[in-house]
Amino acid sequence: MSKRKSKDAHLPVGECITQLQEILRKRLCHQQLPDRPEGVEAQHKHLLELLKRTAVHGESNSVLIVGPRGAGKTMLLKCVLRDLLEETEAQTNLLQVHLNGLLQTNDRIALQEITRQLHLENVVGDKVFGSFAENLAFLLEALKKGDRSSSRPVLFVLDEFDLFAHHKNQTLLYNLLDVSQSAQAPIAVVGTTCRLDVLELLEKRVKSRFSHRQIHLLNNPTFTQYLERVQTQLSLSDDFPDNKFSRDWNASIETLCEDKSVAEVLQRHFNSSKDFRSMHMLLMLCLSRVSAAKPAIRPADLLEASKMCFADAKANMLHGLSILELCLIIAMKHLNDVYEGEPFNLQMVHNEFKKFLQRKSNSMYNFEQPVIMKAFEHLQQLEMIRPVDSSVVKTQREYRLMRLMLDHSQVMEALQKYPQCPTDVKQWAMSAFG
């Protein structure tokens, strides 16, 4: 079958949906890198030139990529490495070591990881080294080529760079930057961090060996650019097997982005966070609702996905409480309203609950004191309430002062959604807030 015919072939809807979800999942879950990173072309060019000088010309460098979480620091670095490894010389020579401050919590673990990633476990064997510097020098010496004159270039990528600054004496950073400055071996040190004050964390001897090159990624798109990015992320490319499905899908995405209610939802997300990660999370939730029966994303899907993204964890926890625990929270809220946010104790809450019971003719909510105590402690375990004083003072449990960690809207929302909530409890809550 010719290429044209295969393009025009209509695949079953189910198969098209499966392929669509596979393509978009790869795109949204960062498994597939973009052809060129958007909005950071200058930073991409700068970093590529810097690493090319190490990989091809054997020149040592150090640089920091600084930006908030989700700004695309790792994506930028991965794109640069992909482009760099297209050069034959870099592909054959360059060695990479990736360290993360959350995983390599001290220099000993970091050194073991460097040895493992450079495949030098057999070379090191049972050797005992006097210092970190001696060990690192030995590793770099072992990487020298057969003529012993030139060493293979090594790229060290330090994720969460600021956490390495908390290591004892900053030995790892000092030695890596010392090697990069003294031209013992061609190495490039690239750090990624979300702390703007990262250089202030470095000791004087470490700071003096750092090149002070910083690449800032301050993601600040306009709403129009944000909307365009949403459309680009959801659109299918021309090489999709079924051309008709691809055209229909892209047209439906264009219509979706022009919808007023969709624009409002996206504006809310844009105002709360401009980073790509939260946007991808929202789009991923929308994509999961697409099926053969519903082969397009509708405005209602986006609205539902947005509610899930903004779901209040504490309000959701309230739905799982017992009626007694809910009554105690309403009593606490009532006390907050009466005493303007002053702390309360179990005895005060119990008295407030008794007032509610006195207005009731039936004894449906009559609970013993130990049961109420248990419910109160459960609320503390769930962190719905917390003690005012953190120190363990010898106060009777029922008289220990507490604060409520929920606000008016959270309690009211939970009451509306609470399954089969008794009407009188709702009315009491309304009166408490009214």
C-alpha positions as CSV (number, residue, x, y, z in Angstrom):
1,M,0.0,0.0,0.0
2,S,1.4,3.4,-0.9
3,K,2.2,6.0,1.7
4,R,-0.7,8.3,0.5
5,K,-3.2,5.4,0.7
6,S,-2.1,4.5,4.2
7,K,-2.5,8.1,5.3
8,D,-6.1,8.3,3.9
9,A,-7.1,5.0,5.5
10,H,-9.7,5.4,8.1
11,L,-8.9,3.5,11.3
12,P,-11.6,2.4,13.8
13,V,-12.4,5.1,16.3
14,G,-11.2,2.9,19.2
15,E,-7.8,2.4,17.6
16,C,-7.5,6.2,16.9
17,I,-8.4,7.0,20.5
18,T,-5.7,4.5,21.8
19,Q,-3.0,6.0,19.6
20,L,-4.1,9.6,20.5
21,Q,-3.9,8.9,24.2
22,E,-0.5,7.2,23.8
23,I,0.9,10.3,21.9
24,L,-0.5,12.8,24.3
25,R,0.5,10.9,27.4
26,K,4.1,10.8,26.2
27,R,4.0,14.5,25.6
28,L,2.3,15.4,28.9
29,C,4.3,13.1,31.1
30,H,7.7,14.4,29.8
31,Q,8.7,11.1,28.2
32,Q,8.9,12.9,24.9
33,L,11.0,16.0,24.6
34,P,9.8,18.9,22.4
35,D,11.7,19.5,19.1
36,R,12.7,22.9,20.5
37,P,12.0,24.3,24.0
38,E,9.5,27.2,23.8
39,G,10.4,30.6,25.1
40,V,13.9,29.7,26.3
41,E,15.8,29.7,22.9
42,A,18.6,32.1,24.2
43,Q,19.2,29.9,27.3
44,H,19.2,26.8,25.2
45,K,21.9,28.2,22.8
46,H,24.0,29.5,25.7
47,L,24.0,26.1,27.6
48,L,24.6,24.1,24.4
49,E,27.7,26.2,23.5
50,L,29.0,25.9,27.1
51,L,28.7,22.1,27.2
52,K,30.0,21.7,23.6
53,R,33.2,23.4,24.7
54,T,33.6,20.7,27.4
55,A,32.6,17.7,25.3
56,V,34.4,18.7,22.1
57,H,37.2,21.0,23.0
58,G,38.0,19.6,26.5
59,E,37.4,23.0,28.3
60,S,36.1,22.9,31.9
61,N,33.0,24.9,32.9
62,S,30.4,25.3,35.7
63,V,26.9,26.8,35.4
64,L,23.7,27.0,37.5
65,I,20.2,26.8,36.0
66,V,17.9,28.7,38.4
67,G,14.1,28.9,38.2
68,P,10.9,27.9,40.1
69,R,9.6,24.4,40.1
70,G,7.9,23.4,36.9
71,A,9.6,26.2,34.9
72,G,11.3,23.6,32.6
73,K,14.9,23.4,34.0
74,T,15.3,19.7,33.6
75,M,13.5,19.8,30.2
76,L,15.9,22.5,29.0
77,L,18.9,20.4,30.1
78,K,17.6,17.2,28.5
79,C,17.0,19.1,25.2
80,V,20.6,20.5,25.3
81,L,22.0,17.0,26.0
82,R,20.0,15.5,23.1
83,D,21.3,18.1,20.7
84,L,24.8,17.8,22.0
85,L,24.9,14.0,21.6
86,E,24.1,14.5,17.9
87,E,27.8,15.4,17.5
88,T,29.9,12.3,16.9
89,E,32.8,13.5,19.0
90,A,30.5,14.2,22.0
91,Q,28.7,11.0,21.6
92,T,31.9,8.9,21.7
93,N,33.7,10.8,24.4
94,L,31.3,12.5,26.9
95,L,30.5,10.7,30.1
96,Q,27.5,11.8,32.3
97,V,27.0,11.6,36.0
98,H,23.6,12.6,37.4
99,L,23.3,13.3,41.1
100,N,20.3,14.4,43.1
101,G,20.5,16.3,46.4
102,L,17.4,14.4,47.7
103,L,19.0,11.0,47.1
104,Q,22.7,11.6,47.6
105,T,22.3,13.0,51.1
106,N,26.1,12.9,52.0
107,D,29.4,12.8,50.2
108,R,30.1,9.1,50.8
109,I,26.8,8.1,49.0
110,A,27.5,10.7,46.3
111,L,31.0,9.2,45.7
112,Q,29.6,5.7,45.5
113,E,27.1,6.9,42.9
114,I,29.8,8.6,40.9
115,T,31.8,5.4,40.9
116,R,28.8,3.4,39.8
117,Q,27.8,5.7,37.0
118,L,31.3,5.8,35.6
119,H,31.5,2.0,35.8
120,L,34.7,2.1,37.9
121,E,33.7,-0.3,40.7
122,N,36.2,-2.9,39.5
123,V,39.0,-0.3,39.2
124,V,38.4,1.0,42.7
125,G,38.0,-2.5,44.2
126,D,39.1,-2.5,47.9
127,K,41.4,0.6,47.7
128,V,41.3,2.9,50.8
129,F,41.6,6.6,50.2
130,G,42.7,9.2,52.7
131,S,40.3,11.9,51.5
132,F,37.4,12.7,49.2
133,A,39.8,14.7,46.9
134,E,42.2,11.7,46.6
135,N,39.3,9.4,45.7
136,L,37.9,11.8,43.1
137,A,41.3,12.4,41.5
138,F,41.8,8.6,41.2
139,L,38.4,8.2,39.5
140,L,39.2,11.0,37.0
141,E,42.7,9.5,36.4
142,A,41.2,6.1,35.6
143,L,39.1,7.8,32.8
144,K,42.2,8.9,30.9
145,K,42.6,7.5,27.4
146,G,45.3,5.0,26.3
147,D,47.9,7.7,25.6
148,R,47.6,8.9,29.3
149,S,47.7,12.6,28.1
150,S,44.0,13.3,27.6
151,S,41.1,12.4,29.9
152,R,37.5,11.8,28.7
153,P,35.2,14.8,29.4
154,V,32.7,14.2,32.2
155,L,29.4,16.1,32.8
156,F,28.2,16.3,36.4
157,V,24.5,17.2,36.7
158,L,23.6,18.1,40.3
159,D,19.8,18.3,40.7
160,E,18.6,20.2,43.9
161,F,22.1,21.9,43.9
162,D,21.2,23.8,47.1
163,L,21.0,20.6,49.1
164,F,24.6,19.7,48.3
165,A,25.6,23.0,50.0
166,H,24.3,21.5,53.3
167,H,26.8,18.6,53.1
168,K,29.6,18.6,55.7
169,N,32.3,21.2,54.7
170,Q,30.7,21.2,51.2
171,T,33.5,18.7,50.2
172,L,31.8,17.4,47.0
173,L,31.1,20.9,45.6
174,Y,34.6,22.1,46.5
175,N,36.4,19.2,44.8
176,L,34.2,19.2,41.7
177,L,34.5,23.0,41.2
178,D,38.3,22.8,42.1
179,V,38.8,20.2,39.3
180,S,36.8,22.3,36.8
181,Q,38.8,25.4,37.6
182,S,42.3,23.8,37.8
183,A,42.0,22.0,34.4
184,Q,43.1,18.6,35.9
185,A,40.5,17.0,33.7
186,P,37.8,18.4,31.4
187,I,34.6,18.4,33.5
188,A,31.4,20.5,33.4
189,V,29.4,21.0,36.5
190,V,25.7,21.9,35.9
191,G,23.5,22.6,38.9
192,T,19.7,23.0,38.9
193,T,18.0,24.8,41.8
194,C,14.9,26.8,42.6
195,R,16.6,29.0,45.2
196,L,17.6,32.4,43.9
197,D,20.0,32.9,46.9
198,V,21.9,29.7,46.2
199,L,25.3,31.4,46.0
200,E,24.9,32.8,49.5
201,L,24.9,29.2,50.8
202,L,28.3,28.4,49.4
203,E,31.5,28.7,51.5
204,K,34.0,31.3,50.4
205,R,36.5,28.7,49.1
206,V,33.7,27.0,47.0
207,K,32.3,30.3,45.8
208,S,35.7,31.4,44.6
209,R,36.0,28.3,42.4
210,F,32.6,28.7,40.8
211,S,32.4,30.4,37.4
212,H,29.3,32.5,38.6
213,R,27.5,31.7,35.4
214,Q,23.8,31.5,36.0
215,I,21.0,30.7,33.5
216,H,17.6,32.0,34.9
217,L,14.3,30.5,33.8
218,L,11.6,32.8,35.0
219,N,8.5,31.5,33.3
220,N,6.2,34.4,32.9
221,P,3.9,33.9,29.8
222,T,0.9,36.1,29.0
223,F,-2.5,34.4,29.2
224,T,-2.7,34.4,25.3
225,Q,0.6,32.5,25.2
226,Y,-0.7,30.1,27.9
227,L,-3.8,29.4,25.9
228,E,-1.8,28.8,22.8
229,R,0.4,26.3,24.7
230,V,-2.7,24.4,25.9
231,Q,-3.8,24.2,22.3
232,T,-0.4,23.1,21.0
233,Q,-0.1,20.4,23.8
234,L,-3.4,18.9,22.9
235,S,-3.1,19.1,19.1
236,L,-2.1,16.2,16.9
237,S,0.7,16.5,14.3
238,D,0.3,15.8,10.6
239,D,1.9,12.4,10.7
240,F,-1.0,10.8,12.6
241,P,-2.2,7.6,10.7
242,D,-5.8,8.7,10.2
243,N,-5.9,12.2,8.6
244,K,-9.7,12.7,9.0
245,F,-9.6,11.9,12.8
246,S,-6.5,14.2,13.2
247,R,-8.3,17.1,11.5
248,D,-11.5,16.6,13.5
249,W,-9.6,16.3,16.7
250,N,-7.6,19.5,16.1
251,A,-10.8,21.4,15.1
252,S,-12.5,20.2,18.3
253,I,-9.5,21.5,20.4
254,E,-9.6,24.8,18.6
255,T,-13.3,25.2,19.4
256,L,-12.6,24.1,23.0
257,C,-10.0,26.8,23.5
258,E,-12.4,29.5,22.1
259,D,-15.2,28.5,24.5
260,K,-15.8,31.2,27.1
261,S,-16.3,28.8,30.1
262,V,-13.0,27.0,29.2
263,A,-11.2,30.4,29.0
264,E,-12.5,31.2,32.6
265,V,-11.2,27.8,33.9
266,L,-7.8,28.2,32.3
267,Q,-7.6,31.8,33.6
268,R,-8.1,30.6,37.1
269,H,-5.3,28.0,36.6
270,F,-3.1,30.7,35.0
271,N,-3.7,33.0,38.0
272,S,-2.8,30.3,40.5
273,S,0.2,28.8,38.7
274,K,1.9,29.6,35.4
275,D,4.1,26.5,35.4
276,F,3.9,23.7,32.8
277,R,3.7,20.9,35.3
278,S,0.3,22.0,36.8
279,M,-1.0,22.7,33.2
280,H,0.0,19.2,32.1
281,M,-1.7,17.7,35.2
282,L,-5.0,19.4,34.2
283,L,-4.7,18.3,30.6
284,M,-3.9,14.8,31.7
285,L,-7.1,14.6,33.7
286,C,-9.1,15.8,30.7
287,L,-7.4,13.3,28.4
288,S,-8.4,10.4,30.7
289,R,-12.1,11.2,30.0
290,V,-11.7,10.7,26.3
291,S,-13.1,7.3,25.0
292,A,-14.6,5.8,21.9
293,A,-18.1,6.8,23.2
294,K,-16.8,10.4,23.8
295,P,-14.0,11.0,21.2
296,A,-13.4,14.7,22.1
297,I,-12.7,16.8,25.2
298,R,-15.8,18.9,26.1
299,P,-15.9,22.0,28.3
300,A,-17.6,20.0,31.0
301,D,-14.6,17.6,31.2
302,L,-12.2,20.6,31.6
303,L,-14.4,22.0,34.4
304,E,-14.5,18.6,36.2
305,A,-10.7,18.2,35.8
306,S,-10.2,21.7,37.2
307,K,-12.4,20.9,40.3
308,M,-10.2,17.8,40.9
309,C,-7.0,19.9,40.6
310,F,-8.4,22.5,43.1
311,A,-10.0,19.9,45.4
312,D,-9.5,20.8,49.0
313,A,-8.0,17.8,50.8
314,K,-9.3,18.9,54.2
315,A,-12.9,19.4,52.9
316,N,-12.7,16.0,51.3
317,M,-11.6,14.4,54.6
318,L,-14.7,15.9,56.3
319,H,-16.9,13.7,54.2
320,G,-15.5,10.6,55.9
321,L,-16.2,11.8,59.5
322,S,-18.9,10.4,61.7
323,I,-22.0,12.5,62.6
324,L,-20.6,13.0,66.1
325,E,-17.3,14.3,64.8
326,L,-19.1,16.6,62.4
327,C,-21.3,17.9,65.3
328,L,-18.1,18.6,67.3
329,I,-16.6,20.6,64.4
330,I,-19.8,22.6,64.1
331,A,-19.7,23.3,67.9
332,M,-16.0,24.5,67.5
333,K,-17.0,26.8,64.6
334,H,-19.8,28.2,66.7
335,L,-17.3,28.9,69.6
336,N,-14.9,30.5,67.0
337,D,-17.7,32.8,65.9
338,V,-18.8,33.7,69.5
339,Y,-15.3,34.2,70.9
340,E,-13.7,35.6,67.7
341,G,-11.1,32.9,67.1
342,E,-10.0,32.4,70.7
343,P,-8.8,28.8,71.5
344,F,-11.2,26.3,73.0
345,N,-11.0,23.0,74.9
346,L,-13.1,19.8,74.9
347,Q,-15.2,20.9,77.8
348,M,-16.3,24.1,76.0
349,V,-17.1,22.1,72.8
350,H,-19.1,19.5,74.8
351,N,-21.1,22.2,76.5
352,E,-21.9,23.8,73.1
353,F,-22.9,20.4,71.8
354,K,-25.2,19.9,74.9
355,K,-27.0,23.2,74.0
356,F,-27.8,21.7,70.6
357,L,-29.1,18.5,72.3
358,Q,-31.3,20.4,74.7
359,R,-33.2,21.9,71.7
360,K,-33.8,18.4,70.5
361,S,-36.7,16.2,71.6
362,N,-35.2,12.9,70.7
363,S,-32.0,11.5,72.2
364,M,-30.4,10.3,69.0
365,Y,-27.2,12.2,69.6
366,N,-26.7,11.3,73.3
367,F,-23.1,10.1,73.6
368,E,-21.1,9.2,76.7
369,Q,-18.1,11.4,77.6
370,P,-15.4,8.8,76.7
371,V,-17.0,8.5,73.2
372,I,-16.8,12.2,72.7
373,M,-13.3,12.3,74.0
374,K,-12.3,9.6,71.4
375,A,-14.0,11.6,68.6
376,F,-12.1,14.7,69.7
377,E,-8.8,12.8,69.7
378,H,-9.5,11.5,66.2
379,L,-10.0,15.0,64.9
380,Q,-6.6,15.9,66.4
381,Q,-5.0,12.9,64.7
382,L,-6.5,14.1,61.3
383,E,-5.0,17.6,62.1
384,M,-8.4,19.2,61.9
385,I,-7.6,20.8,65.3
386,R,-4.2,21.4,66.9
387,P,-3.0,22.3,70.4
388,V,-2.2,25.9,71.0
389,D,1.0,25.1,73.0
390,S,3.4,22.6,71.4
391,S,5.1,21.8,74.7
392,V,3.7,18.9,76.6
393,V,2.2,20.6,79.6
394,K,0.5,18.5,82.3
395,T,-3.0,19.6,81.6
396,Q,-6.0,17.4,81.7
397,R,-6.9,16.3,78.2
398,E,-10.4,17.8,78.3
399,Y,-9.0,21.2,79.3
400,R,-6.1,21.5,76.8
401,L,-6.6,24.5,74.5
402,M,-7.0,23.8,70.8
403,R,-7.5,25.7,67.6
404,L,-9.7,24.7,64.6
405,M,-7.7,24.4,61.3
406,L,-10.7,24.7,59.0
407,D,-12.5,27.8,57.8
408,H,-16.2,28.6,57.3
409,S,-16.4,27.7,53.6
410,Q,-14.7,24.3,54.0
411,V,-17.2,23.2,56.7
412,M,-20.2,24.5,54.7
413,E,-19.0,22.8,51.5
414,A,-18.5,19.5,53.4
415,L,-22.0,19.8,54.9
416,Q,-23.6,20.2,51.5
417,K,-21.8,17.1,50.1
418,Y,-22.0,15.0,53.3
419,P,-24.0,11.8,52.4
420,Q,-27.4,11.8,54.2
421,C,-26.6,14.6,56.6
422,P,-29.5,15.0,59.1
423,T,-31.5,18.2,58.4
424,D,-31.4,19.4,62.0
425,V,-27.5,19.2,62.0
426,K,-27.5,21.3,58.8
427,Q,-29.9,23.8,60.4
428,W,-27.8,24.0,63.5
429,A,-24.7,24.7,61.3
430,M,-26.5,27.4,59.4
431,S,-27.6,29.1,62.7
432,A,-24.1,28.8,64.0
433,F,-22.7,30.6,60.9
434,G,-25.6,32.9,60.4
